[in-house]
Amino acid sequence: MVKLIALDMDGTLLTPSHEISPRNQAAIKRAMERGVQVVVATGRAFYEAHGVISKIDMKLPYICLNGAEVRNESHEILTTNALNSELIEQAADVFRAEDIFYQIYTDRAIYTASIERDIEIFKDLASQMGHQPDESRIRSFMEERIERGTLIETDDYKAIFDREDENVLKLLASSSSKPKLVRAKNSLYEIGNLAVSASAPHNIELTHVNAQKGIALANVAEIMGIDMKDVMAVGDNLNDISMLKRVGTSVAMGNAASEVKGIADKVTATNTEDGVAIAIEEALEEMDREKAGVKDKEV
């Protein structure tokens, strides 16, 4: 019986316009009313994820930056797994060698060497997902992040690496060149103590080896006193695989990468077709059938 549901955000819970559909909202609310715990498990930083989740007026725990940071429903930090200076420098050397653009995610903000490059990446990502890029909307989104102070343009990454009062939690690299990404991934694997994943076909998400959604979700379940066999996880990309492999019920989105669909127990509808809501509704229906079966046995 499902007692905890972990939901990825981009490509899963969210529509292409970065919103939570009414049906998805209703399904989450219904699950929580039935006593099922729900946790957000995202590659986003808390300060970006919460801006979306707060709109549905539900207090949820967060697994952020693929597990580099975990917060409870009161937003208190439970665990942090930062990259140390040696790993950061080695990873940065790999990206520089392949001339791959990358961003730095810290516990304070996202740092980029080029806002314009970020906009092009967002447009490319929309195209990869089969959507028409809305440049004005993307620019508006970027401006909002800049105004909030969660996105900062800088030409001095080293100054960020050297700060003692700020933790580097994730590096996000992007390139349209598949050969470059493959070579970079191979070099990063050789470094060790790194979790190398992706949230889209043309990127690399890099965190500490202990910062993975699966590890973080297992810790959250343990804190809640829930066995992993009673956990359902829903995701769409490679950074979701570590949690999908650990849970009792793994669900891939209809728009998920083939590798994700290949290891999942079930495939639901796409993120434009309320796939999350459908998966939750089916889980609640299964709970009803199990309870009915128990009552029949008691009679």
Stockholm file with secondary structure:
# STOCKHOLM 1.0

chainA/1-299         MVKLIALDMDGTLLTPSHEISPRNQAAIKRAMERGVQVVVATGRAFYEAHGVISKIDMKLPYICLNGAEVRNESHEILTTNALNSELIEQAADVFRAEDIFYQIYTDRAIYTASIERDIEIFKDLASQMGHQPDESRIRSFMEERIERGTLIETDDYKAIFDREDENVLKLLASSSSKPKLVRAKNSLYEIGNLAVSASAPHNIELTHVNAQKGIALANVAEIMGIDMKDVMAVGDNLNDISMLKRVGTSVAMGNAASEVKGIADKVTATNTEDGVAIAIEEALEEMDREKAGVKDKEV
#=GR chainA/1-299 SS CCCEEEECIIIIIBCTTSCBCHHHHHHHHHHHHTTCEEEEECSSCHHHHHHHHGGGTCCCCEEEGGGTEEECTTCCEEEECCCCHHHHHHHHHHHHHTTCEEEEEESSCEEESCHHHHHHHHHHHHHHTTCCCCHHHHHHHHHHHHHHTSEEECSCHHHHHTCSSSCEEEEEEECSCHHHHHHHHHHHHHHCSEEEECSSTTEEEEEETTCCHHHHHHHHHHHHTCCGGGEEEEECSGGGHHHHTTSSEEEECTTCCHHHHHHCSEECCCTTTTHHHHHHHHHHHHHHHHHHHHHHHHC
#=GC SS_cons         CCCEEEECIIIIIBCTTSCBCHHHHHHHHHHHHTTCEEEEECSSCHHHHHHHHGGGTCCCCEEEGGGTEEECTTCCEEEECCCCHHHHHHHHHHHHHTTCEEEEEESSCEEESCHHHHHHHHHHHHHHTTCCCCHHHHHHHHHHHHHHTSEEECSCHHHHHTCSSSCEEEEEEECSCHHHHHHHHHHHHHHCSEEEECSSTTEEEEEETTCCHHHHHHHHHHHHTCCGGGEEEEECSGGGHHHHTTSSEEEECTTCCHHHHHHCSEECCCTTTTHHHHHHHHHHHHHHHHHHHHHHHHC
//
